[in-house]
Amino acid sequence: MTFSAMRPVSLPDLRLCDWAIAGSLVFVMANLRRVRTLYAGRVQGVGFRYSVRRLACGFEVTGFVRNLADGRVELVVEGDEVELREFLDAISSSELAGHIRHATTDWQPATGQFKQFEISLS
């Protein structure tokens, strides 16, 4: 069996890929979400953002991480919900865990505004 066509289409709340396989269409949907997490503790000046960016390379996520003026770090990422949960688990089970005193997480529908994951300076 060969793939005669594969064309991904991104939508705000889901990813729809239509694959024409041997003349039949198979639809695969993924639950795309956005998660915003605020980390408090000793999370600035310890390489937190750089470590999060390094971890993000192992996941299919887009978004940013940045320092906030009040001493917290903000993480905003989009991707498949399962992938996002695994990414957040990777952060909380990494060497960063010792720096995190508290994390607040807010789930939202994805907007599709990000093309990659980066450290934001603003």
N, CA, C and O atoms as a GROMACS GRO file, in nm:
protein
  488
    1MET      N    1   0.084  -0.116   0.000
    1MET     CA    2   0.000   0.000   0.000
    1MET      C    3   0.090   0.124   0.000
    1MET      O    4   0.184   0.132   0.079
    2THR      N    5   0.061   0.219  -0.088
    2THR     CA    6   0.142   0.340  -0.094
    2THR      C    7   0.054   0.461  -0.066
    2THR      O    8  -0.067   0.458  -0.086
    3PHE      N    9   0.117   0.567  -0.019
    3PHE     CA   10   0.047   0.693   0.003
    3PHE      C   11   0.047   0.769  -0.127
    3PHE      O   12   0.154   0.802  -0.179
    4SER      N   13  -0.070   0.799  -0.181
    4SER     CA   14  -0.074   0.876  -0.304
    4SER      C   15  -0.084   1.025  -0.278
    4SER      O   16  -0.054   1.105  -0.367
    5ALA      N   17  -0.125   1.064  -0.158
    5ALA     CA   18  -0.129   1.206  -0.123
    5ALA      C   19  -0.131   1.220   0.028
    5ALA      O   20  -0.190   1.138   0.099
    6MET      N   21  -0.068   1.324   0.076
    6MET     CA   22  -0.073   1.354   0.217
    6MET      C   23  -0.065   1.505   0.231
    6MET      O   24   0.035   1.566   0.194
    7ARG      N   25  -0.172   1.566   0.283
    7ARG     CA   26  -0.178   1.710   0.292
    7ARG      C   27  -0.232   1.751   0.428
    7ARG      O   28  -0.352   1.738   0.452
    8PRO      N   29  -0.144   1.802   0.521
    8PRO     CA   30  -0.194   1.846   0.651
    8PRO      C   31  -0.260   1.984   0.642
    8PRO      O   32  -0.214   2.070   0.568
    9VAL      N   33  -0.366   2.002   0.718
    9VAL     CA   34  -0.436   2.129   0.725
    9VAL      C   35  -0.450   2.164   0.871
    9VAL      O   36  -0.506   2.086   0.948
   10SER      N   37  -0.401   2.282   0.913
   10SER     CA   38  -0.411   2.323   1.053
   10SER      C   39  -0.536   2.404   1.076
   10SER      O   40  -0.567   2.496   0.999
   11LEU      N   41  -0.609   2.371   1.180
   11LEU     CA   42  -0.727   2.444   1.223
   11LEU      C   43  -0.706   2.484   1.369
   11LEU      O   44  -0.624   2.423   1.437
   12PRO      N   45  -0.778   2.585   1.418
   12PRO     CA   46  -0.754   2.631   1.554
   12PRO      C   47  -0.765   2.524   1.662
   12PRO      O   48  -0.682   2.521   1.753
   13ASP      N   49  -0.863   2.435   1.655
   13ASP     CA   50  -0.884   2.338   1.763
   13ASP      C   51  -0.842   2.197   1.728
   13ASP      O   52  -0.845   2.110   1.816
   14LEU      N   53  -0.804   2.170   1.605
   14LEU     CA   54  -0.766   2.035   1.569
   14LEU      C   55  -0.679   2.038   1.446
   14LEU      O   56  -0.675   2.136   1.372
   15ARG      N   57  -0.610   1.928   1.425
   15ARG     CA   58  -0.529   1.913   1.304
   15ARG      C   59  -0.596   1.804   1.222
   15ARG      O   60  -0.620   1.694   1.271
   16LEU      N   61  -0.624   1.834   1.099
   16LEU     CA   62  -0.692   1.739   1.011
   16LEU      C   63  -0.597   1.703   0.899
   16LEU      O   64  -0.555   1.790   0.823
   17CYS      N   65  -0.564   1.578   0.889
   17CYS     CA   66  -0.478   1.532   0.780
   17CYS      C   67  -0.562   1.440   0.694
   17CYS      O   68  -0.622   1.345   0.745
   18ASP      N   69  -0.568   1.467   0.567
   18ASP     CA   70  -0.639   1.372   0.483
   18ASP      C   71  -0.537   1.295   0.399
   18ASP      O   72  -0.456   1.353   0.328
   19TRP      N   73  -0.544   1.167   0.410
   19TRP     CA   74  -0.455   1.078   0.338
   19TRP      C   75  -0.537   0.996   0.239
   19TRP      O   76  -0.634   0.930   0.276
   20ALA      N   77  -0.498   1.002   0.114
   20ALA     CA   78  -0.562   0.916   0.014
   20ALA      C   79  -0.480   0.788   0.006
   20ALA      O   80  -0.370   0.788  -0.048
   21ILE      N   81  -0.534   0.680   0.060
   21ILE     CA   82  -0.465   0.552   0.061
   21ILE      C   83  -0.546   0.456  -0.024
   21ILE      O   84  -0.659   0.421   0.010
   22ALA      N   85  -0.486   0.414  -0.133
   22ALA     CA   86  -0.551   0.320  -0.225
   22ALA      C   87  -0.691   0.368  -0.262
   22ALA      O   88  -0.785   0.289  -0.267
   23GLY      N   89  -0.703   0.499  -0.288
   23GLY     CA   90  -0.830   0.554  -0.331
   23GLY      C   91  -0.928   0.589  -0.219
   23GLY      O   92  -1.034   0.644  -0.247
   24SER      N   93  -0.895   0.557  -0.094
   24SER     CA   94  -0.984   0.587   0.018
   24SER      C   95  -0.927   0.702   0.099
   24SER      O   96  -0.805   0.717   0.109
   25LEU      N   97  -1.014   0.782   0.156
   25LEU     CA   98  -0.969   0.890   0.244
   25LEU      C   99  -0.974   0.843   0.388
   25LEU      O  100  -1.075   0.789   0.434
   26VAL      N  101  -0.866   0.865   0.459
   26VAL     CA  102  -0.860   0.835   0.600
   26VAL      C  103  -0.836   0.966   0.673
   26VAL      O  104  -0.740   1.037   0.644
   27PHE      N  105  -0.923   0.999   0.768
   27PHE     CA  106  -0.910   1.125   0.841
   27PHE      C  107  -0.852   1.098   0.980
   27PHE      O  108  -0.902   1.013   1.054
   28VAL      N  109  -0.747   1.171   1.012
   28VAL     CA  110  -0.684   1.160   1.142
   28VAL      C  111  -0.694   1.297   1.208
   28VAL      O  112  -0.646   1.396   1.152
   29MET      N  113  -0.755   1.302   1.326
   29MET     CA  114  -0.772   1.429   1.396
   29MET      C  115  -0.689   1.427   1.524
   29MET      O  116  -0.684   1.328   1.596
   30ALA      N  117  -0.625   1.537   1.551
   30ALA     CA  118  -0.551   1.553   1.676
   30ALA      C  119  -0.609   1.672   1.750
   30ALA      O  120  -0.651   1.770   1.689
   31ASN      N  121  -0.611   1.663   1.880
   31ASN     CA  122  -0.667   1.768   1.964
   31ASN      C  123  -0.560   1.872   1.992
   31ASN      O  124  -0.482   1.857   2.086
   32LEU      N  125  -0.555   1.977   1.912
   32LEU     CA  126  -0.457   2.083   1.933
   32LEU      C  127  -0.505   2.177   2.041
   32LEU      O  128  -0.620   2.221   2.041
   33ARG      N  129  -0.416   2.207   2.134
   33ARG     CA  130  -0.449   2.292   2.248
   33ARG      C  131  -0.336   2.392   2.272
   33ARG      O  132  -0.226   2.379   2.217
   34ARG      N  133  -0.366   2.489   2.355
   34ARG     CA  134  -0.266   2.584   2.405
   34ARG      C  135  -0.265   2.571   2.556
   34ARG      O  136  -0.370   2.557   2.619
   35VAL      N  137  -0.146   2.576   2.612
   35VAL     CA  138  -0.135   2.575   2.757
   35VAL      C  139  -0.043   2.690   2.798
   35VAL      O  140   0.063   2.712   2.739
   36ARG      N  141  -0.087   2.763   2.900
   36ARG     CA  142  -0.006   2.872   2.958
   36ARG      C  143   0.024   2.831   3.102
   36ARG      O  144  -0.066   2.810   3.182
   37THR      N  145   0.153   2.821   3.133
   37THR     CA  146   0.196   2.784   3.267
   37THR      C  147   0.284   2.894   3.323
   37THR      O  148   0.377   2.941   3.256
   38LEU      N  149   0.255   2.935   3.446
   38LEU     CA  150   0.337   3.031   3.517
   38LEU      C  151   0.412   2.957   3.626
   38LEU      O  152   0.352   2.893   3.712
   39TYR      N  153   0.545   2.966   3.622
   39TYR     CA  154   0.630   2.899   3.719
   39TYR      C  155   0.682   3.002   3.820
   39TYR      O  156   0.733   3.107   3.781
   40ALA      N  157   0.669   2.971   3.948
   40ALA     CA  158   0.722   3.056   4.055
   40ALA      C  159   0.825   2.977   4.133
   40ALA      O  160   0.822   2.854   4.136
   41GLY      N  161   0.916   3.048   4.196
   41GLY     CA  162   1.023   2.986   4.271
   41GLY      C  163   1.154   3.053   4.234
   41GLY      O  164   1.157   3.172   4.202
   42ARG      N  165   1.260   2.977   4.237
   42ARG     CA  166   1.390   3.030   4.193
   42ARG      C  167   1.406   2.991   4.046
   42ARG      O  168   1.485   2.903   4.011
   43VAL      N  169   1.330   3.060   3.961
   43VAL     CA  170   1.321   3.021   3.820
   43VAL      C  171   1.388   3.121   3.725
   43VAL      O  172   1.391   3.099   3.604
   44GLN      N  173   1.441   3.230   3.779
   44GLN     CA  174   1.515   3.325   3.695
   44GLN      C  175   1.661   3.325   3.739
   44GLN      O  176   1.693   3.314   3.857
   45GLY      N  177   1.749   3.339   3.640
   45GLY     CA  178   1.892   3.342   3.669
   45GLY      C  179   1.954   3.206   3.693
   45GLY      O  180   2.067   3.197   3.741
   46VAL      N  181   1.883   3.100   3.659
   46VAL     CA  182   1.934   2.964   3.681
   46VAL      C  183   1.934   2.880   3.552
   46VAL      O  184   1.953   2.759   3.557
   47GLY      N  185   1.912   2.946   3.438
   47GLY     CA  186   1.908   2.874   3.310
   47GLY      C  187   1.776   2.805   3.282
   47GLY      O  188   1.770   2.715   3.198
   48PHE      N  189   1.671   2.845   3.352
   48PHE     CA  190   1.540   2.781   3.339
   48PHE      C  191   1.489   2.787   3.194
   48PHE      O  192   1.450   2.685   3.138
   49ARG      N  193   1.488   2.907   3.136
   49ARG     CA  194   1.435   2.922   2.999
   49ARG      C  195   1.514   2.840   2.898
   49ARG      O  196   1.456   2.779   2.808
   50TYR      N  197   1.646   2.838   2.913
   50TYR     CA  198   1.730   2.763   2.819
   50TYR      C  199   1.709   2.613   2.833
   50TYR      O  200   1.711   2.539   2.735
   51SER      N  201   1.689   2.569   2.956
   51SER     CA  202   1.661   2.427   2.978
   51SER      C  203   1.525   2.388   2.921
   51SER      O  204   1.510   2.280   2.864
   52VAL      N  205   1.425   2.475   2.936
   52VAL     CA  206   1.293   2.449   2.878
   52VAL      C  207   1.302   2.444   2.726
   52VAL      O  208   1.242   2.357   2.663
   53ARG      N  209   1.379   2.536   2.667
   53ARG     CA  210   1.395   2.534   2.521
   53ARG      C  211   1.462   2.405   2.476
   53ARG      O  212   1.423   2.346   2.375
   54ARG      N  213   1.563   2.359   2.550
   54ARG     CA  214   1.630   2.234   2.517
   54ARG      C  215   1.532   2.118   2.524
   54ARG      O  216   1.531   2.032   2.436
   55LEU      N  217   1.450   2.113   2.630
   55LEU     CA  218   1.349   2.008   2.642
   55LEU      C  219   1.248   2.014   2.528
   55LEU      O  220   1.204   1.910   2.477
   56ALA      N  221   1.210   2.135   2.488
   56ALA     CA  222   1.110   2.151   2.382
   56ALA      C  223   1.155   2.089   2.250
   56ALA      O  224   1.072   2.048   2.169
   57CYS      N  225   1.285   2.081   2.229
   57CYS     CA  226   1.336   2.021   2.105
   57CYS      C  227   1.296   1.874   2.090
   57CYS      O  228   1.294   1.822   1.979
   58GLY      N  229   1.264   1.809   2.200
   58GLY     CA  230   1.224   1.669   2.196
   58GLY      C  231   1.074   1.648   2.180
   58GLY      O  232   1.027   1.535   2.184
   59PHE      N  233   1.000   1.757   2.161
   59PHE     CA  234   0.855   1.749   2.151
   59PHE      C  235   0.806   1.831   2.032
   59PHE      O  236   0.872   1.926   1.989
   60GLU      N  237   0.691   1.794   1.980
   60GLU     CA  238   0.630   1.869   1.871
   60GLU      C  239   0.542   1.978   1.930
   60GLU      O  240   0.419   1.966   1.933
   61VAL      N  241   0.606   2.085   1.976
   61VAL     CA  242   0.536   2.198   2.036
   61VAL      C  243   0.590   2.327   1.976
   61VAL      O  244   0.704   2.334   1.930
   62THR      N  245   0.506   2.430   1.977
   62THR     CA  246   0.547   2.563   1.936
   62THR      C  247   0.508   2.660   2.047
   62THR      O  248   0.419   2.631   2.127
   63GLY      N  249   0.573   2.774   2.051
   63GLY     CA  250   0.538   2.874   2.151
   63GLY      C  251   0.661   2.944   2.203
   63GLY      O  252   0.759   2.963   2.131
   64PHE      N  253   0.656   2.984   2.332
   64PHE     CA  254   0.768   3.059   2.390
   64PHE      C  255   0.775   3.039   2.540
   64PHE      O  256   0.680   2.994   2.604
   65VAL      N  257   0.890   3.075   2.594
   65VAL     CA  258   0.913   3.084   2.737
   65VAL      C  259   0.980   3.218   2.761
   65VAL      O  260   1.065   3.260   2.683
   66ARG      N  261   0.941   3.287   2.870
   66ARG     CA  262   1.001   3.417   2.898
   66ARG      C  263   0.996   3.448   3.047
   66ARG      O  264   0.912   3.396   3.121
   67ASN      N  265   1.089   3.536   3.090
   67ASN     CA  266   1.089   3.586   3.226
   67ASN      C  267   0.984   3.695   3.239
   67ASN      O  268   0.961   3.772   3.146
   68LEU      N  269   0.920   3.701   3.355
   68LEU     CA  270   0.827   3.808   3.387
   68LEU      C  271   0.891   3.902   3.489
   68LEU      O  272   0.979   3.862   3.565
   69ALA      N  273   0.846   4.026   3.491
   69ALA     CA  274   0.902   4.127   3.581
   69ALA      C  275   0.884   4.091   3.728
   69ALA      O  276   0.962   4.136   3.812
   70ASP      N  277   0.783   4.010   3.761
   70ASP     CA  278   0.757   3.975   3.901
   70ASP      C  279   0.839   3.855   3.950
   70ASP      O  280   0.817   3.808   4.061
   71GLY      N  281   0.932   3.806   3.867
   71GLY     CA  282   1.019   3.696   3.908
   71GLY      C  283   0.974   3.558   3.863
   71GLY      O  284   1.047   3.461   3.880
   72ARG      N  285   0.854   3.549   3.804
   72ARG     CA  286   0.806   3.420   3.754
   72ARG      C  287   0.854   3.400   3.610
   72ARG      O  288   0.908   3.492   3.548
   73VAL      N  289   0.834   3.279   3.560
   73VAL     CA  290   0.860   3.247   3.420
   73VAL      C  291   0.729   3.203   3.358
   73VAL      O  292   0.655   3.124   3.417
   74GLU      N  293   0.699   3.256   3.240
   74GLU     CA  294   0.578   3.222   3.166
   74GLU      C  295   0.613   3.130   3.050
   74GLU      O  296   0.706   3.156   2.973
   75LEU      N  297   0.538   3.021   3.038
   75LEU     CA  298   0.550   2.926   2.928
   75LEU      C  299   0.418   2.922   2.855
   75LEU      O  300   0.314   2.896   2.917
   76VAL      N  301   0.418   2.948   2.724
   76VAL     CA  302   0.298   2.936   2.642
   76VAL      C  303   0.334   2.845   2.526
   76VAL      O  304   0.422   2.877   2.446
   77VAL      N  305   0.265   2.731   2.517
   77VAL     CA  306   0.295   2.634   2.412
   77VAL      C  307   0.167   2.581   2.350
   77VAL      O  308   0.062   2.574   2.414
   78GLU      N  309   0.179   2.543   2.223
   78GLU     CA  310   0.069   2.481   2.152
   78GLU      C  311   0.115   2.350   2.091
   78GLU      O  312   0.232   2.333   2.058
   79GLY      N  313   0.021   2.258   2.078
   79GLY     CA  314   0.048   2.128   2.018
   79GLY      C  315  -0.064   2.033   2.053
   79GLY      O  316  -0.167   2.072   2.109
   80ASP      N  317  -0.044   1.908   2.019
   80ASP     CA  318  -0.138   1.804   2.055
   80ASP      C  319  -0.145   1.794   2.207
   80ASP      O  320  -0.041   1.802   2.273
   81GLU      N  321  -0.263   1.777   2.263
   81GLU     CA  322  -0.279   1.777   2.408
   81GLU      C  323  -0.192   1.672   2.478
   81GLU      O  324  -0.134   1.700   2.582
   82VAL      N  325  -0.182   1.555   2.421
   82VAL     CA  326  -0.099   1.450   2.480
   82VAL      C  327   0.048   1.493   2.480
   82VAL      O  328   0.119   1.475   2.578
   83GLU      N  329   0.091   1.551   2.370
   83GLU     CA  330   0.230   1.598   2.358
   83GLU      C  331   0.257   1.710   2.460
   83GLU      O  332   0.364   1.713   2.521
   84LEU      N  333   0.161   1.799   2.477
   84LEU     CA  334   0.177   1.908   2.574
   84LEU      C  335   0.188   1.854   2.716
   84LEU      O  336   0.272   1.899   2.794
   85ARG      N  337   0.104   1.758   2.750
   85ARG     CA  338   0.109   1.699   2.885
   85ARG      C  339   0.244   1.630   2.909
   85ARG      O  340   0.300   1.640   3.018
   86GLU      N  341   0.295   1.561   2.808
   86GLU     CA  342   0.425   1.495   2.821
   86GLU      C  343   0.537   1.598   2.835
   86GLU      O  344   0.632   1.578   2.911
   87PHE      N  345   0.526   1.709   2.762
   87PHE     CA  346   0.625   1.816   2.772
   87PHE      C  347   0.625   1.877   2.912
   87PHE      O  348   0.730   1.896   2.972
   88LEU      N  349   0.506   1.908   2.965
   88LEU     CA  350   0.497   1.963   3.100
   88LEU      C  351   0.550   1.864   3.204
   88LEU      O  352   0.616   1.904   3.300
   89ASP      N  353   0.522   1.735   3.185
   89ASP     CA  354   0.575   1.632   3.275
   89ASP      C  355   0.727   1.627   3.268
   89ASP      O  356   0.794   1.608   3.370
   90ALA      N  357   0.782   1.644   3.147
   90ALA     CA  358   0.928   1.642   3.130
   90ALA      C  359   0.992   1.759   3.205
   90ALA      O  360   1.098   1.744   3.265
   91ILE      N  361   0.927   1.874   3.202
   91ILE     CA  362   0.978   1.991   3.275
   91ILE      C  363   0.976   1.962   3.425
   91ILE      O  364   1.075   1.986   3.494
   92SER      N  365   0.863   1.912   3.474
   92SER     CA  366   0.848   1.892   3.618
   92SER      C  367   0.931   1.775   3.671
   92SER      O  368   0.952   1.765   3.792
   93SER      N  369   0.977   1.688   3.585
   93SER     CA  370   1.061   1.576   3.630
   93SER      C  371   1.208   1.596   3.594
   93SER      O  372   1.289   1.506   3.616
   94SER      N  373   1.243   1.712   3.538
   94SER     CA  374   1.381   1.741   3.500
   94SER      C  375   1.454   1.806   3.618
   94SER      O  376   1.401   1.818   3.728
   95GLU      N  377   1.577   1.848   3.591
   95GLU     CA  378   1.656   1.918   3.692
   95GLU      C  379   1.593   2.051   3.733
   95GLU      O  380   1.630   2.110   3.834
   96LEU      N  381   1.497   2.098   3.654
   96LEU     CA  382   1.428   2.224   3.684
   96LEU      C  383   1.333   2.211   3.802
   96LEU      O  384   1.298   2.312   3.865
   97ALA      N  385   1.291   2.091   3.834
   97ALA     CA  386   1.192   2.069   3.939
   97ALA      C  387   1.235   2.129   4.072
   97ALA      O  388   1.151   2.179   4.147
   98GLY      N  389   1.363   2.126   4.102
   98GLY     CA  390   1.413   2.180   4.226
   98GLY      C  391   1.401   2.332   4.237
   98GLY      O  392   1.410   2.388   4.346
   99HIS      N  393   1.381   2.397   4.123
   99HIS     CA  394   1.368   2.543   4.121
   99HIS      C  395   1.223   2.588   4.126
   99HIS      O  396   1.195   2.705   4.154
  100ILE      N  397   1.131   2.497   4.099
  100ILE     CA  398   0.988   2.532   4.090
  100ILE      C  399   0.922   2.517   4.227
  100ILE      O  400   0.920   2.408   4.284
  101ARG      N  401   0.868   2.627   4.279
  101ARG     CA  402   0.793   2.622   4.405
  101ARG      C  403   0.644   2.602   4.376
  101ARG      O  404   0.574   2.533   4.450
  102HIS      N  405   0.597   2.663   4.268
  102HIS     CA  406   0.455   2.657   4.234
  102HIS      C  407   0.438   2.677   4.084
  102HIS      O  408   0.510   2.755   4.022
  103ALA      N  409   0.343   2.605   4.025
  103ALA     CA  410   0.311   2.621   3.883
  103ALA      C  411   0.160   2.631   3.868
  103ALA      O  412   0.084   2.553   3.926
  104THR      N  413   0.117   2.728   3.789
  104THR     CA  414  -0.025   2.747   3.758
  104THR      C  415  -0.043   2.724   3.609
  104THR      O  416   0.026   2.785   3.528
  105THR      N  417  -0.136   2.636   3.573
  105THR     CA  418  -0.156   2.600   3.433
  105THR      C  419  -0.298   2.632   3.389
  105THR      O  420  -0.394   2.604   3.460
  106ASP      N  421  -0.309   2.690   3.270
  106ASP     CA  422  -0.437   2.728   3.212
  106ASP      C  423  -0.444   2.671   3.069
  106ASP      O  424  -0.361   2.704   2.985
  107TRP      N  425  -0.543   2.586   3.044
  107TRP     CA  426  -0.562   2.525   2.912
  107TRP      C  427  -0.659   2.608   2.829
  107TRP      O  428  -0.761   2.656   2.880
  108GLN      N  429  -0.627   2.625   2.700
  108GLN     CA  430  -0.709   2.703   2.608
  108GLN      C  431  -0.707   2.636   2.471
  108GLN      O  432  -0.624   2.548   2.445
  109PRO      N  433  -0.797   2.676   2.382
  109PRO     CA  434  -0.788   2.628   2.243
  109PRO      C  435  -0.663   2.685   2.176
  109PRO      O  436  -0.622   2.798   2.206
  110ALA      N  437  -0.604   2.610   2.088
  110ALA     CA  438  -0.487   2.659   2.013
  110ALA      C  439  -0.528   2.770   1.918
  110ALA      O  440  -0.640   2.773   1.868
  111THR      N  441  -0.435   2.862   1.893
  111THR     CA  442  -0.460   2.971   1.798
  111THR      C  443  -0.380   2.954   1.669
  111THR      O  444  -0.415   3.012   1.566
  112GLY      N  445  -0.274   2.874   1.673
  112GLY     CA  446  -0.190   2.855   1.555
  112GLY      C  447  -0.097   2.971   1.528
  112GLY      O  448  -0.043   2.981   1.417
  113GLN      N  449  -0.075   3.059   1.625
  113GLN     CA  450   0.005   3.179   1.599
  113GLN      C  451   0.155   3.155   1.600
  113GLN      O  452   0.230   3.241   1.554
  114PHE      N  453   0.202   3.040   1.650
  114PHE     CA  454   0.345   3.015   1.661
  114PHE      C  455   0.394   2.924   1.549
  114PHE      O  456   0.323   2.834   1.506
  115LYS      N  457   0.517   2.949   1.504
  115LYS     CA  458   0.579   2.866   1.401
  115LYS      C  459   0.687   2.776   1.459
  115LYS      O  460   0.722   2.674   1.399
  116GLN      N  461   0.740   2.812   1.576
  116GLN     CA  462   0.848   2.738   1.640
  116GLN      C  463   0.843   2.764   1.789
  116GLN      O  464   0.757   2.837   1.839
  117PHE      N  465   0.936   2.702   1.862
  117PHE     CA  466   0.947   2.730   2.005
  117PHE      C  467   1.070   2.816   2.025
  117PHE      O  468   1.176   2.789   1.968
  118GLU      N  469   1.055   2.923   2.108
  118GLU     CA  470   1.167   3.015   2.128
  118GLU      C  471   1.166   3.076   2.266
  118GLU      O  472   1.066   3.070   2.338
  119ILE      N  473   1.278   3.134   2.302
  119ILE     CA  474   1.286   3.215   2.423
  119ILE      C  475   1.249   3.357   2.382
  119ILE      O  476   1.311   3.415   2.293
  120SER      N  477   1.147   3.411   2.446
  120SER     CA  478   1.101   3.546   2.416
  120SER      C  479   1.166   3.644   2.513
  120SER      O  480   1.178   3.616   2.632
  121LEU      N  481   1.207   3.757   2.462
  121LEU     CA  482   1.270   3.858   2.546
  121LEU      C  483   1.172   3.961   2.597
  121LEU      O  484   1.208   4.045   2.680
  122SER      N  485   1.048   3.957   2.548
  122SER     CA  486   0.950   4.055   2.595
  122SER      C  487   0.822   3.987   2.641
  122SER      O  488   0.728   4.054   2.683
   0.00000   0.00000   0.00000
